[in-house]
C-alpha cells in the first residue's frame, strides 16, 4: 500500500491520451449513444491527432465571474470548465490557532485562500459540463460539444447592482442554420440557465434534440473523512426519476452496465463530499437518461430531450439548468425536486432530515453552529429522557446489588450453574432487570447514527467557527482539548455504572475511555462537541438518579 501511494504521488505519470480533432473524426464516443449512430472509420478517415500542446495553443475560453462563482466557457462546444466556488476556500485561516502556535513555539500553518474548484479541465482529473444539439437523420448538422462557437467578449463580470448577466455564444453553418447558446447567471445563485436557440434558415425542416451531460474521471486523490470513520464520502453519479426517485450510479455501475431510462422531469448529477453538480432538464418534458464508460477512464452521465421539429424560416428554443455549488438543502430544494437528497444521510434520512431542520432552526436564532449542536443535544436528551431515566434507574439498582453479586460469585466460584441460579433469584427479589440499561440505549442508537451522518454530510459545518480555538467544526481540534475532555467525561460516566463481575471484562471496560479518546483525537470538533455535551448531561442525570435510589434503599 505504501509503494502504491508513493507511485501515485511521485511515480512517473502516464501520458495523457491524444485528443481527436472532432472535425476530422467521424466517431464521437462521448455523445449520447442512443441519439446518434457511431460510424466506423475507414482507412482514409483516420482521425487527425492533436497533442495537448497544440490544443492549448488554439483553444479559446470566455471567463465569467459572479459574486459566488468564477468559471471558464470553452469556445469548443460551449463547455463549462474550471468552475471555482469563491465563497468556499480550500482551507480557512485561523488567527486564534496561529497566535497560540506562535506562543508555544509551534510552526504556523499557512491557510490557503484558493477557492474550491468544482469543474476542472485538467486531463488527468477532468470534470466538465457539456451540452449541445444533435440533428436527426436528414437534417443539417447541429452544434454539439465539439463545435467551435464565437463570442463578442473574452470575459464577463457581474457588476455591483447588477442582478443577472447573460453570456451569448453563436455558431452558423454553411446551410444557414444559426444556433445561439445563451448562459444566464444570477447574483448569489449557483444555477446557470442555458438556452439553445435554433434559427432555421436552411429552407427546409430541421429536426433535432438537445443533450446535457457531465464528464468526469473518478477522483482517486481524495482521502477518507475521519468523521465517516476514515471512509471516503460517496463520489459518483446520481439520477432522479419520477418512478425510482433518488438513485446512485457509481462509476463501477457505469462500467458494468449502460444506463438507458426514460422519465418525465428528473435530473442527473455528479456528487462529492459537500458539493454537487447537476443538469436539470425541463420538468414538463420526457427526458432520456443515459450513462457511458469511455475508453480512457472517463465516465459520462446525462440526459437528452425528445426530438423537436423546426420549420423553415422559424426558430425553436431548448432550455436546461446547470447547478454547480454547495449542497445546502434549503437552496437545493428550490432548484429541483429531490436535489436536496444529494446530502446523503444513508438509510437514516427519515431521521436525519428532522435533525438537520432542528439544527437550522436553532442556528437561525443563535447564529453559531456549535451552539446549535449543543441545543440539538439538549433536545435529543429531552426527547429520550424517559428511556434514559429507566436505563439509569436499572444501572443504579445494579450498582446497589453489586456487593451481594460479588459475594455470590465468591461463594459459588466452583459451581457456575448454582451461581447463575442464585444471581437470577437475586435479580427477581430486588426487581432488577439486567437488560433494563441496554434496551433503552438500543432504541436511541438510530438517532445517534443519524446525527452522526448529519454532522458528517452537512456543508454548513464546513469551516464553521464555534468559539476560542475551535474555528472549524468540520476538522479535528488542533490542540486535542475536546477529545481529552470527552475521554475524561467517559471515564466519569463509566465510574457511575456497575462494574462487570468478570475481572477480564472489567479490565476491558477500563480501556474504553482511552481507546475512544485516541479515536476522537482525529474526529471533527463538531462531533466531539456533541459527545462531550451528551456525556456531561448523562453524568448529571445519572448522578441524580443514583443518589435517589441510594436514599430510597
C-alpha positions as CSV (number, residue, x, y, z in Angstrom):
1,X,0.0,0.0,0.0
2,X,2.9,2.4,0.8
3,X,4.5,1.6,-2.5
4,X,1.2,2.2,-4.4
5,X,0.8,5.6,-2.6
6,X,4.4,6.5,-3.4
7,X,3.9,5.7,-7.1
8,X,0.7,7.6,-7.2
9,X,2.2,10.8,-5.7
10,X,5.8,10.7,-7.0
11,X,6.0,8.0,-9.7
12,X,6.0,8.7,-13.4
13,X,2.7,10.0,-14.7
14,X,1.1,8.1,-17.6
15,X,0.9,10.0,-20.9
16,X,-2.4,11.7,-21.5
17,X,-4.2,10.2,-24.5
18,X,-4.1,12.4,-27.6
19,X,-7.3,14.2,-28.4
20,X,-9.0,13.6,-31.6
21,X,-9.7,16.5,-33.9
22,X,-13.5,16.5,-33.9
23,X,-13.8,18.0,-37.4
24,X,-12.0,15.1,-39.0
25,X,-13.2,12.3,-36.7
26,X,-16.4,10.5,-37.7
27,X,-16.9,8.8,-34.3
28,X,-17.6,10.8,-31.2
29,X,-17.9,8.3,-28.5
30,X,-18.9,10.7,-25.7
31,X,-22.1,11.8,-27.5
32,X,-25.4,10.2,-26.3
33,X,-25.2,6.6,-27.6
34,X,-28.9,6.4,-28.5
35,X,-29.0,9.8,-30.1
36,X,-26.5,9.4,-32.9
37,X,-25.1,6.4,-34.8
38,X,-21.5,5.6,-34.4
39,X,-19.9,5.2,-37.8
40,X,-16.9,3.0,-38.4
41,X,-13.8,4.8,-39.7
42,X,-12.3,3.7,-43.0
43,X,-8.5,3.8,-43.6
44,X,-8.9,7.2,-45.3
45,X,-10.9,8.6,-42.4
46,X,-8.4,8.1,-39.6
47,X,-8.7,11.0,-37.2
48,X,-6.1,13.7,-37.0
49,X,-4.4,13.7,-33.6
50,X,-3.9,16.9,-31.8
51,X,-1.5,17.0,-28.9
52,X,-2.2,18.8,-25.6
53,X,0.4,21.5,-26.6
54,X,-1.3,22.1,-29.9
55,X,-4.8,22.1,-28.4
56,X,-3.7,24.6,-25.7
57,X,-2.4,26.9,-28.4
58,X,-5.7,27.0,-30.4
59,X,-8.1,26.8,-27.5
60,X,-10.1,29.8,-26.6
61,X,-12.2,30.4,-23.5
62,X,-14.5,33.1,-22.1
63,X,-14.0,33.9,-18.5
64,X,-17.1,34.6,-16.4
65,X,-17.3,35.8,-12.8
66,X,-20.2,36.5,-10.5
67,X,-20.3,37.2,-6.8
68,X,-20.2,33.4,-5.9
69,X,-18.6,31.6,-8.9
70,X,-15.8,32.1,-11.4
71,X,-15.6,29.8,-14.4
72,X,-14.5,29.4,-18.0
73,X,-16.6,28.5,-21.0
74,X,-14.7,26.7,-23.7
75,X,-15.5,28.0,-27.2
76,X,-15.3,24.5,-28.4
77,X,-18.8,23.3,-27.6
78,X,-19.6,25.9,-25.0
79,X,-18.4,23.5,-22.3
80,X,-18.3,24.8,-18.7
81,X,-14.8,24.2,-17.2
82,X,-12.7,25.4,-14.3
83,X,-15.5,26.5,-12.1
84,X,-14.4,27.9,-8.7
85,X,-16.6,28.4,-5.7
86,X,-15.5,31.8,-4.5
87,X,-17.1,31.6,-1.0
88,X,-15.6,28.2,-0.2
89,X,-11.8,28.3,0.2
90,X,-9.9,25.0,0.4
91,X,-8.5,26.0,3.8
92,X,-9.6,28.5,6.3
93,X,-7.4,30.9,8.2
94,X,-7.5,30.6,11.9
95,X,-5.9,33.6,13.6
96,X,-6.5,32.2,17.1
97,X,-4.8,28.9,16.4
98,X,-1.9,30.7,14.6
99,X,-1.4,33.0,17.6
100,X,-1.4,30.1,20.1
101,X,1.0,28.2,17.9
102,X,3.4,31.2,17.9
103,X,3.2,31.4,21.7
104,X,4.2,27.8,22.3
105,X,6.8,27.8,19.5
106,X,4.9,25.7,17.0
107,X,5.0,26.1,13.3
108,X,2.3,28.4,11.9
109,X,0.3,26.7,9.2
110,X,-0.4,28.9,6.2
111,X,-4.0,28.8,5.2
112,X,-4.8,28.9,1.5
113,X,-7.2,31.4,0.0
114,X,-7.6,29.3,-3.1
115,X,-11.3,28.5,-3.6
116,X,-12.6,25.0,-4.1
117,X,-12.5,24.1,-7.8
118,X,-15.6,22.0,-8.8
119,X,-15.2,21.7,-12.6
120,X,-11.7,21.1,-13.9
121,X,-10.3,20.7,-17.4
122,X,-7.1,19.1,-16.3
123,X,-6.9,15.9,-18.5
124,X,-5.6,13.8,-15.5
125,X,-8.6,14.8,-13.3
126,X,-11.2,16.1,-15.7
127,X,-14.7,17.2,-14.7
128,X,-16.7,19.3,-17.1
129,X,-20.3,20.1,-18.1
130,X,-21.0,19.6,-21.7
131,X,-24.1,20.4,-23.8
132,X,-25.2,20.6,-27.3
133,X,-27.7,19.7,-30.1
134,X,-27.9,16.6,-32.2
135,X,-29.6,16.6,-35.6
136,X,-32.0,13.9,-36.6
137,X,-31.2,11.9,-39.8
138,X,-31.8,14.0,-42.8
139,X,-31.4,17.4,-41.1
140,X,-28.4,19.7,-41.3
141,X,-25.7,19.0,-38.7
142,X,-26.2,20.9,-35.4
143,X,-23.7,22.2,-32.8
144,X,-22.5,19.6,-30.3
145,X,-19.8,20.0,-27.8
146,X,-17.1,19.7,-30.5
147,X,-18.4,22.7,-32.5
148,X,-16.4,25.9,-32.2
149,X,-18.5,28.9,-31.2
150,X,-17.9,32.6,-31.4
151,X,-18.2,35.2,-28.6
152,X,-18.2,39.0,-28.7
153,X,-16.2,39.3,-25.5
154,X,-13.4,37.3,-23.8
155,X,-14.7,38.0,-20.3
156,X,-17.9,38.9,-18.4
157,X,-18.2,40.0,-14.8
158,X,-21.3,40.7,-12.7
159,X,-21.2,44.4,-11.8
160,X,-22.3,45.9,-8.5
161,X,-26.0,46.5,-8.5
162,X,-26.4,44.1,-11.4
163,X,-28.8,41.1,-10.6
164,X,-28.2,39.0,-13.7
165,X,-25.8,38.6,-16.6
166,X,-26.0,36.8,-20.0
167,X,-23.2,35.3,-22.0
168,X,-24.1,34.5,-25.6
169,X,-22.2,32.2,-28.0
170,X,-23.1,31.8,-31.6
171,X,-22.4,29.3,-34.4
172,X,-23.6,29.4,-38.1
173,X,-23.2,26.6,-40.6
174,X,-22.9,26.9,-44.4
175,X,-26.5,25.9,-44.9
176,X,-27.9,28.8,-42.9
177,X,-28.6,27.1,-39.6
178,X,-27.8,29.6,-36.8
179,X,-27.5,28.4,-33.2
180,X,-27.1,30.6,-30.1
181,X,-26.1,29.3,-26.7
182,X,-27.2,31.8,-24.1
183,X,-25.9,31.3,-20.5
184,X,-27.7,33.3,-17.8
185,X,-26.1,33.9,-14.4
186,X,-27.8,35.5,-11.3
187,X,-26.4,37.2,-8.2
188,X,-25.9,34.9,-5.3
189,X,-27.0,31.9,-7.3
190,X,-25.3,28.6,-8.2
191,X,-27.7,27.9,-11.1
192,X,-26.7,28.5,-14.7
193,X,-29.6,28.7,-17.1
194,X,-28.8,27.5,-20.6
195,X,-30.9,28.3,-23.6
196,X,-30.0,26.9,-27.0
197,X,-31.8,28.8,-29.7
198,X,-32.2,27.3,-33.2
199,X,-32.8,29.7,-36.2
200,X,-33.6,27.6,-39.2
201,X,-32.6,29.5,-42.5
202,X,-31.8,26.2,-44.4
203,X,-35.0,26.3,-46.5
204,X,-36.3,23.0,-45.2
205,X,-37.5,21.4,-41.9
206,X,-34.8,20.8,-39.3
207,X,-35.3,18.3,-36.5
208,X,-33.1,17.5,-33.5
209,X,-32.8,17.3,-29.8
210,X,-30.7,18.8,-27.0
211,X,-28.5,17.0,-24.6
212,X,-26.6,17.9,-21.4
213,X,-24.1,15.7,-19.7
214,X,-21.3,15.7,-17.1
215,X,-18.0,14.1,-18.0
216,X,-15.6,13.0,-15.2
217,X,-12.7,10.8,-14.2
218,X,-13.0,9.2,-10.8
219,X,-11.2,11.2,-8.1
220,X,-8.6,8.8,-6.6
221,X,-6.7,11.5,-4.7
222,X,-9.3,12.4,-2.1
223,X,-8.7,10.9,1.4
224,X,-11.2,9.4,3.7
225,X,-13.1,11.7,6.0
226,X,-12.4,10.9,9.7
227,X,-16.0,11.8,10.5
228,X,-17.1,8.9,8.5
229,X,-14.7,6.5,10.1
230,X,-11.9,7.0,7.5
231,X,-14.2,6.1,4.7
232,X,-14.5,8.3,1.6
233,X,-17.7,10.1,1.1
234,X,-19.6,8.9,-2.0
235,X,-18.1,10.3,-5.2
236,X,-20.0,9.4,-8.3
237,X,-23.2,9.7,-10.3
238,X,-26.8,10.2,-9.3
239,X,-30.1,10.2,-11.2
240,X,-33.5,11.2,-10.0
241,X,-36.5,10.0,-12.0
242,X,-40.3,10.2,-11.5
243,X,-40.6,6.4,-10.9
244,X,-37.4,5.4,-9.0
245,X,-36.7,8.7,-7.3
246,X,-33.1,9.1,-6.0
247,X,-30.6,6.5,-7.3
248,X,-26.8,6.4,-7.0
249,X,-25.0,5.3,-10.2
250,X,-21.4,4.7,-9.3
251,X,-18.5,4.6,-11.8
252,X,-18.4,0.8,-11.3
253,X,-22.1,0.7,-12.2
254,X,-21.5,2.7,-15.4
255,X,-18.7,0.3,-16.3
256,X,-20.9,-2.8,-15.7
257,X,-24.0,-1.5,-17.5
258,X,-25.0,1.4,-19.7
259,X,-28.0,3.2,-18.2
260,X,-30.9,3.7,-20.5
261,X,-34.0,5.2,-18.8
262,X,-36.9,7.4,-19.9
263,X,-38.7,9.6,-17.4
264,X,-40.6,12.8,-17.2
265,X,-38.6,15.6,-15.5
266,X,-35.8,14.3,-13.2
267,X,-32.1,15.2,-13.3
268,X,-28.6,13.8,-13.4
269,X,-25.7,14.7,-11.2
270,X,-22.1,14.0,-10.1
271,X,-21.7,14.5,-6.3
272,X,-18.9,14.5,-3.8
273,X,-18.5,15.5,-0.2
274,X,-20.2,18.9,0.4
275,X,-20.6,19.8,-3.3
276,X,-22.8,18.7,-6.2
277,X,-23.2,19.3,-10.0
278,X,-26.4,18.6,-11.8
279,X,-28.0,19.1,-15.2
280,X,-31.8,19.7,-14.8
281,X,-33.9,19.5,-18.0
282,X,-37.4,20.9,-18.2
283,X,-39.8,19.2,-15.7
284,X,-42.7,19.1,-18.2
285,X,-40.9,17.0,-20.9
286,X,-40.0,13.4,-21.2
287,X,-36.2,13.0,-20.8
288,X,-33.9,10.2,-21.7
289,X,-31.2,9.3,-19.1
290,X,-28.0,7.7,-20.0
291,X,-24.5,6.8,-18.8
292,X,-21.4,5.8,-20.7
293,X,-17.9,4.5,-19.9
294,X,-15.4,5.9,-22.3
295,X,-12.1,4.3,-23.3
296,X,-9.7,6.5,-21.4
297,X,-11.1,6.1,-17.9
298,X,-13.7,8.8,-18.2
299,X,-17.4,8.5,-17.5
300,X,-20.5,10.3,-18.7
301,X,-23.9,10.8,-17.2
302,X,-26.6,12.9,-18.8
303,X,-30.0,13.4,-20.5
304,X,-31.3,14.2,-23.9
305,X,-34.7,15.6,-24.9
306,X,-37.4,14.4,-27.4
307,X,-36.9,15.4,-31.0
308,X,-38.2,18.9,-31.9
309,X,-39.0,19.9,-35.5
310,X,-38.2,23.5,-36.6
311,X,-40.0,24.7,-39.8
312,X,-38.0,26.6,-42.4
313,X,-37.5,30.3,-41.5
314,X,-38.7,29.8,-38.0
315,X,-37.0,29.3,-34.6
316,X,-37.1,26.9,-31.6
317,X,-35.7,27.2,-28.1
318,X,-34.2,24.4,-25.9
319,X,-33.6,25.0,-22.2
320,X,-31.9,23.4,-19.2
321,X,-30.3,24.3,-15.9
322,X,-26.9,23.6,-14.6
323,X,-26.4,23.6,-10.8
324,X,-22.8,23.7,-9.6
325,X,-22.3,24.5,-5.9
326,X,-22.5,23.6,-2.3
327,X,-25.1,21.0,-1.0
328,X,-27.2,23.5,1.0
329,X,-30.5,21.7,1.4
330,X,-32.9,24.7,1.6
331,X,-31.3,26.2,-1.5
332,X,-31.3,22.9,-3.5
333,X,-35.0,22.2,-2.6
334,X,-35.8,25.3,-4.7
335,X,-33.8,24.3,-7.7
336,X,-35.3,20.8,-8.4
337,X,-37.4,18.2,-6.7
338,X,-35.2,15.7,-4.8
339,X,-31.9,17.6,-5.4
340,X,-31.5,18.1,-1.6
341,X,-31.2,14.2,-1.3
342,X,-27.6,14.6,-2.6
343,X,-26.9,15.4,1.0
344,X,-26.7,11.7,1.8
345,X,-27.8,10.6,5.3
346,X,-27.8,7.0,4.3
347,X,-30.8,4.8,5.2
348,X,-31.5,7.1,8.2
349,X,-32.5,10.1,6.0
350,X,-36.0,10.0,7.6
351,X,-34.4,10.7,11.0
352,X,-31.5,12.9,9.7
353,X,-33.7,15.4,7.9
354,X,-35.7,16.4,11.1
355,X,-32.4,16.7,13.0
356,X,-31.0,19.0,10.2
357,X,-34.2,21.0,10.3
358,X,-33.8,21.4,14.1
359,X,-30.2,22.4,13.7
360,X,-31.2,25.0,11.1
361,X,-33.9,26.4,13.4
362,X,-31.6,26.8,16.4
363,X,-28.9,28.3,14.2
364,X,-31.4,30.9,12.8
365,X,-31.8,32.3,16.3
366,X,-28.3,31.8,17.7
367,X,-26.1,32.2,14.7
368,X,-23.5,29.7,15.9
369,X,-23.4,26.1,14.6
370,X,-21.5,24.9,17.7
371,X,-24.3,26.3,19.9
372,X,-26.8,24.7,17.6
373,X,-25.1,21.3,18.1
374,X,-25.4,21.9,21.9
375,X,-29.1,22.8,21.5
376,X,-29.8,19.7,19.5
377,X,-28.1,17.6,22.1
378,X,-30.3,19.0,24.8
379,X,-33.4,18.4,22.6
380,X,-32.4,14.8,21.9
381,X,-31.7,14.2,25.6
382,X,-35.1,15.7,26.5
383,X,-36.9,13.5,23.9
384,X,-35.3,10.4,25.3
385,X,-35.5,11.4,28.9
386,X,-38.0,8.7,30.0
387,X,-35.9,6.0,28.3
388,X,-32.6,7.4,29.8
389,X,-34.2,7.6,33.2
390,X,-35.3,3.9,33.0
391,X,-31.9,2.9,31.9
392,X,-30.1,4.9,34.6
393,X,-32.5,3.5,37.3
394,X,-31.7,0.0,36.2
395,X,-28.0,0.7,36.3
396,X,-28.4,2.3,39.8
397,X,-30.2,-0.8,41.1
398,X,-27.5,-3.0,39.5
399,X,-24.9,-0.9,41.3
400,X,-26.8,-1.3,44.6
401,X,-26.8,-5.1,44.4
402,X,-23.2,-5.3,43.1
403,X,-21.6,-6.2,46.6
404,X,-24.1,-9.1,47.0
405,X,-23.4,-10.3,43.5
406,X,-19.7,-10.3,44.3
407,X,-20.4,-12.3,47.5
408,X,-22.4,-14.9,45.5
409,X,-19.5,-15.1,42.9
410,X,-17.0,-15.9,45.7
411,X,-19.3,-18.3,47.4
412,X,-20.1,-20.3,44.2
413,X,-16.8,-19.9,42.4
414,X,-16.6,-23.6,41.6
415,X,-20.3,-24.0,40.8
416,X,-21.2,-21.9,37.8
417,X,-24.8,-23.2,37.3
418,X,-25.6,-22.6,41.0
419,X,-24.2,-19.1,40.8
420,X,-26.4,-18.3,37.8
421,X,-29.5,-19.5,39.6
422,X,-28.7,-17.5,42.7
423,X,-28.0,-14.4,40.6
424,X,-31.3,-14.6,38.8
425,X,-33.1,-15.2,42.1
426,X,-31.4,-12.0,43.5
427,X,-32.5,-10.0,40.4
428,X,-36.1,-11.2,40.9
429,X,-36.1,-10.4,44.5
430,X,-34.7,-6.9,44.1
431,X,-36.8,-6.3,40.9
432,X,-33.7,-5.7,38.8
433,X,-33.7,-6.1,35.1
434,X,-30.2,-6.8,33.8
435,X,-31.2,-5.7,30.3
436,X,-33.0,-2.6,31.6
437,X,-29.9,-0.5,31.0
438,X,-29.4,-1.8,27.5
439,X,-32.8,-1.8,25.7
440,X,-33.4,2.0,26.1
441,X,-29.9,2.6,24.7
442,X,-30.6,0.3,21.7
443,X,-33.7,2.3,20.8
444,X,-31.7,5.5,20.7
445,X,-28.9,4.2,18.5
446,X,-30.6,5.1,15.2
447,X,-31.0,8.7,16.3
448,X,-27.3,8.9,17.3
449,X,-26.3,7.4,14.0
450,X,-28.5,9.8,12.1
451,X,-26.9,12.7,14.0
452,X,-23.5,11.3,13.1
453,X,-24.3,11.4,9.4
454,X,-25.9,14.9,9.6
455,X,-22.7,16.3,11.2
456,X,-20.7,14.4,8.5
457,X,-22.6,15.5,5.4
458,X,-23.9,19.0,6.2
459,X,-21.8,21.6,4.5
460,X,-22.9,24.3,6.9
461,X,-20.4,22.8,9.4
462,X,-17.5,23.1,6.9
463,X,-15.2,25.9,8.2
464,X,-17.9,27.0,10.7
465,X,-16.4,28.6,13.9
466,X,-17.6,27.7,17.4
467,X,-15.5,29.6,20.0
468,X,-12.0,30.2,21.2
469,X,-9.6,27.8,19.4
470,X,-12.4,25.9,17.6
471,X,-12.7,27.8,14.4
472,X,-13.8,24.9,12.1
473,X,-16.2,22.4,13.4
474,X,-15.6,20.1,10.4
475,X,-11.9,19.3,11.2
476,X,-10.2,17.9,14.3
477,X,-9.4,20.0,17.4
478,X,-6.0,21.5,16.6
479,X,-4.9,21.1,20.3
480,X,-6.9,17.9,21.1
481,X,-8.6,19.6,24.1
482,X,-12.1,18.5,23.3
483,X,-11.2,14.8,22.8
484,X,-9.4,14.7,26.1
485,X,-12.4,16.3,27.8
486,X,-14.6,13.7,26.1
487,X,-12.3,10.9,27.5
488,X,-12.5,12.3,31.0
489,X,-16.3,12.5,30.8
490,X,-16.5,9.0,29.5
491,X,-14.3,7.8,32.5
492,X,-16.6,9.6,35.0
493,X,-19.7,8.2,33.4
494,X,-18.2,4.7,33.5
495,X,-17.4,5.1,37.2
496,X,-21.2,5.6,37.8
497,X,-22.1,2.3,36.1
498,X,-21.9,-1.1,37.9
499,X,-18.6,-2.8,37.1
500,X,-18.8,-6.2,35.3
501,X,-18.4,-9.1,37.7
502,X,-16.0,-10.8,35.3
503,X,-12.5,-9.3,36.0
504,X,-11.4,-9.6,32.4
505,X,-14.5,-7.7,31.2
506,X,-13.8,-5.1,33.9
507,X,-10.3,-4.5,32.6
508,X,-11.5,-4.2,29.0
509,X,-14.1,-1.7,30.1
510,X,-11.5,0.4,31.8
511,X,-9.6,0.7,28.5
512,X,-12.6,2.1,26.6
513,X,-12.1,5.7,27.6
514,X,-8.5,5.6,26.5
515,X,-9.3,3.9,23.2
516,X,-12.2,6.3,22.4
517,X,-10.1,9.3,23.3
518,X,-7.5,8.1,20.7
519,X,-10.2,7.7,18.1
520,X,-11.7,11.1,18.8
521,X,-8.4,12.9,18.5
522,X,-8.8,12.9,14.7
523,X,-12.6,13.3,14.6
524,X,-14.1,16.7,13.6
525,X,-14.6,19.1,16.5
526,X,-18.4,19.2,15.9
527,X,-18.9,15.5,16.5
528,X,-16.6,15.6,19.6
529,X,-18.5,18.6,20.9
530,X,-21.8,16.6,20.7
531,X,-20.3,13.6,22.6
532,X,-18.9,15.9,25.3
533,X,-22.3,17.6,25.9
534,X,-24.1,14.3,25.7
535,X,-21.8,12.7,28.3
536,X,-22.0,15.7,30.6
537,X,-25.8,15.6,30.6
538,X,-25.7,11.8,31.1
539,X,-23.4,12.3,34.1
540,X,-25.7,14.9,35.7
541,X,-28.8,12.8,35.1
542,X,-27.2,9.5,36.2
543,X,-25.7,11.1,39.4
544,X,-29.0,12.4,40.4
545,X,-30.9,9.1,39.8
546,X,-28.2,7.1,41.6
547,X,-28.5,9.3,44.7
548,X,-32.2,9.0,44.7
549,X,-32.1,5.2,44.5
550,X,-29.5,5.0,47.3
551,X,-31.6,7.2,49.6
552,X,-34.7,5.1,48.9
553,X,-32.8,1.9,49.8
